[in-house]
Amino acid sequence: EPEVTQTPSHQVTQMGQEVILRCVPISNHLYFYWYRQILGQKVEFLVSFYNNEISEKSEIFDDQFSVERPDGSNFTLKIRSTKLEDSAMYFCASSGPGGNIQYFGAGTRLSVL
Amino acid sequence: EDQVTQSPEALRLQEGESSSLNCSYTVSGLRGLFWYRQDPGKGPEFLFTLYSAGEEKEKERLKATLTKKESFLHITAPKPEDSATYLCAVQARRTGGGADGLTFGKGTHLIIQP
């Protein structure tokens, strides 16, 4: 069964460092998303991406964040200068041509020290 | 602003004891309501999507229903393996396409005791 793959599973970084979280969406999907979940809190939408551009972004997705689809298979989230409060689980999701059902990856746990 | 409220926050049941989880929502133009299951340290796993009031979906011991203001996830004769956090999310019609983000509730943490 096709699945969304995220790497790494756990990323530890120092405050102020740049991190790149990677995702391989399901192969025939057209819509891509990033969400985050701070420990003990709800899943929060960050950004959606379609046709090689950002389609929608939340208030959380400020200038420190960027997304890219560098090739036909990968979808990345970059945080330029990490802060302690960026520590969270980051989930990538993708959906097919209808854009309805979003399938999630297992997540990357980001720990900012 | 879209809002999703789930109740109860936690629920402990005996194996075989049926119950229902509630999801109340407010959204400007519902595109869809989604139920996901989340196990500890894992990503949300899709269960159901509902699009209009009156719609119902079933899968094994789970049944999801939708009204104009809330959704219920009914669990019949649960087993210990049904223990998980159940998340409700709504997708509003904003971008005109399929790229609208989901607004999640905090979830219901369900424990089924043998």
Contacts between the chains, C-beta under 8 A, distances in Angstrom:
chain1	res1	chain2	res2	distance
A	4	B	43	7.7
A	30	B	98	7.8
A	31	B	97	7.9
A	31	B	98	5.3
A	31	B	99	5.0
A	33	B	99	7.8
A	33	B	101	6.4
A	33	B	102	8.0
A	35	B	101	7.7
A	35	B	102	7.7
A	41	B	106	7.4
A	42	B	87	8.0
A	42	B	104	5.0
A	42	B	105	6.5
A	42	B	106	4.6
A	42	B	107	6.9
A	43	B	44	6.7
A	43	B	87	6.8
A	43	B	89	7.6
A	43	B	102	7.7
A	43	B	104	4.3
A	44	B	104	7.4
A	45	B	101	3.3
A	45	B	102	6.0
A	45	B	103	6.8
A	46	B	101	7.8
A	47	B	101	7.7
A	48	B	95	7.6
A	48	B	99	4.1
A	48	B	100	7.0
A	48	B	101	5.5
A	49	B	99	7.3
A	50	B	97	6.4
A	50	B	98	7.5
A	50	B	99	4.5
A	55	B	95	5.3
A	55	B	97	6.9
A	55	B	99	3.6
A	56	B	94	6.4
A	56	B	95	5.3
A	56	B	99	5.8
A	56	B	100	6.2
A	56	B	101	5.7
A	58	B	101	6.7
A	91	B	43	5.1
A	91	B	44	7.3
A	95	B	98	6.2
A	97	B	98	7.8
A	98	B	98	5.9
A	99	B	97	6.0
A	99	B	98	1.2
A	99	B	99	6.0
A	99	B	100	7.8
A	100	B	31	7.7
A	100	B	32	5.9
A	100	B	49	6.3
A	100	B	91	7.7
A	100	B	98	6.3
A	101	B	34	7.4
A	101	B	46	5.8
A	101	B	49	5.8
A	102	B	34	7.6
A	102	B	46	7.5
A	102	B	102	6.4
A	103	B	46	6.1
A	104	B	36	7.6
A	104	B	43	3.8
A	104	B	44	4.7
A	104	B	45	7.3
A	104	B	46	7.7
A	105	B	43	5.3
A	106	B	42	5.7
A	106	B	43	4.9
A	107	B	41	7.8
A	107	B	42	7.2
A	107	B	43	5.0
